[in-house]
C-alpha cells in the first residue's frame, strides 16, 4: 500500500510540495517522506508547513526512498542522475516529472535496470484537481504503475498512456490550464461588457467552467450531448454557439493543442537524449 512506501523527492518546488501535501492527506506518514533541495527557503517550507525532513544532498534522499520522484528542471536531470547513480538500484521505483525527458534517456544514464516512469502533471495538482499522464519505461511492471497511479491520484486524476503520446499530453493537459484561464477571462470580459461588475463576472465565469467540467467527469456523457441539453430552438445559447462557430472557436483550441504538442517534441530533442 502507498502508506507503506518511503517516498523521496529530489527537488522541492511547487509540484513536489503539492504531491507531498496530497500524499499526507492520503495517509502517507510524514516520516515516510523526504525532500532534497539546495534552496533553504524551499526546505523550510517542507519542514515547517508539511512536517517532512529535508536535505541538501540528493544521495541522502535516494538512499532512503523506495519511490524516488525527480521533480527538477529538465536541464538539471543529467547532473541529478549522476549524483544518485551510485545509490539507485533495481529495487527502487524512479518517477520523473521533468518535461521532455524520456524514460530511455534516464535508463541510459543510470545504466541499471531501474524501473522508470515518466509523468506529465499539470498545475491544478496544487489544489488537488490535477490531470496527470503516466508512461512506463522498459523495466517497469504493473505494480510499479499502480504505485505511480496512486501517488498522482492523491492530487487529481491520473491516466496511463504510451510514452509516444506524452507530447500530445503536454499540449493538452500540460498547457491546457493556460487555455482555460484565457477562456474564463474572456467570458468574464463578456459579462463586464454587458454590465456586470468585474468581480461578479469573474466568479460566474470561473464557476461555470468548473461546474461544466464536473458535469463531464461525473456524468460520463459526451460534451456534445451536454451542450445540446443547454440549447433550445431559437434560444440564447444557440445564438452564442453560432458566433463561436463563426469564429472557429473549436478549431482554434485544436490548433493550440497541436502547436503546444509540436513544441514539446522540439524541446524534447534538446533534452538529455
C-alpha positions, 0 to 999 in steps of 0.5 A: 500500500502507498502508506507503506512506501518511503517516498523521496523527492529530489527537488522541492518546488511547487509540484513536489510540495503539492504531491507531498501535501496530497500524499499526507492527506492520503495517509502517507506518514510524514516520516515516510517522506523526504525532500532534497533541495539546495534552496533553504527557503524551499526546505523550510517550507517542507519542514515547517508547513508539511512536517517532512525532513529535508536535505541538501544532498540528493544521495541522502534522499535516494538512499532512503526512498523506495519511490524516488520522484525527480521533480527538477528542471529538465536541464538539471536531470543529467547532473541529478542522475549522476549524483544518485547513480551510485545509490539507485538500484533495481529495487527502487521505483524512479518517477520523473516529472521533468518535461521532455525527458524520456524514460530511455534517456534516464535508463541510459544514464543510470545504466541499471535496470531501474524501473522508470516512469515518466509523468506529465502533471499539470498545475491544478495538482496544487489544489488537488484537481490535477490531470496527470499522464503516466508512461512506463519505461522498459523495466517497469511492471504493473505494480510499479504503475499502480504505485505511480497511479496512486501517488498522482491520484492523491492530487487529481486524476491520473491516466496511463498512456504510451510514452509516444503520446506524452507530447500530445499530453503536454499540449493538452493537459500540460498547457491546457490550464493556460487555455482555460484561464484565457477562456474564463477571462474572456467570458468574464470580459463578456459579462463586464461588457454587458454590465456586470461588475468585474468581480461578479463576472469573474466568479460566474465565469470561473464557476461555470467552467468548473461546474461544466467540467464536473458535469463531464467527469461525473456524468460520463456523457459526451460534451456534445450531448451536454451542450445540446441539453443547454440549447433550445430552438431559437434560444440564447445559447444557440445564438452564442454557439453560432458566433463561436462557430463563426469564429472557429472557436473549436478549431482554434483550441485544436490548433493550440493543442497541436502547436503546444504538442509540436513544441514539446517534441522540439524541446524534447530533442534538446533534452538529455537524449 
